[in-house]
Amino acid sequence: MHQHIDWIIDPSTIPADIIIALGSNASGKLIFGMATYTSSEWRLGGRNPDSVPGAHRARAEREAHRCG
């Protein structure tokens, strides 16, 4: 996750192969992935995953991708 944060702070350091894999809006996809990961970790730790900042939006976007 630290690497993802570094890439969000300075997107010019994202390797070309990672940019290709992420496609358009690489920073947004990194943030979405971090939110999803954090929500899962909180759930596994017995914490309310809805209390993670951005969890509601991440869940809504994930549901939109499944249904769309």
C-alpha positions, 0 to 999 in steps of 0.5 A, spaced: 500 500 500 505 504 501 507 504 494 500 505 491 500 512 496 507 514 493 504 513 486 498 517 487 503 522 490 507 522 484 504 519 478 510 520 474 513 514 478 508 509 476 512 504 471 509 503 464 507 496 465 502 498 471 499 504 467 498 499 461 494 494 466 490 500 470 488 503 463 485 510 464 484 514 470 490 510 473 490 514 480 483 513 481 483 505 480 489 505 485 485 509 490 479 505 489 483 498 490 486 501 496 479 503 499 477 496 497 483 493 500 482 497 507 474 495 507 476 488 507 481 488 512 477 492 517 471 487 516 476 481 517 478 485 523 471 485 526 471 493 525 465 496 521 467 496 513 462 502 512 466 506 517 472 506 512 472 513 508 470 512 501 467 505 503 460 507 501 462 510 494 467 504 493 461 499 494 457 503 490 462 503 484 463 495 485 456 494 485 455 498 478 461 494 475 457 487 477 450 490 474 453 493 468 
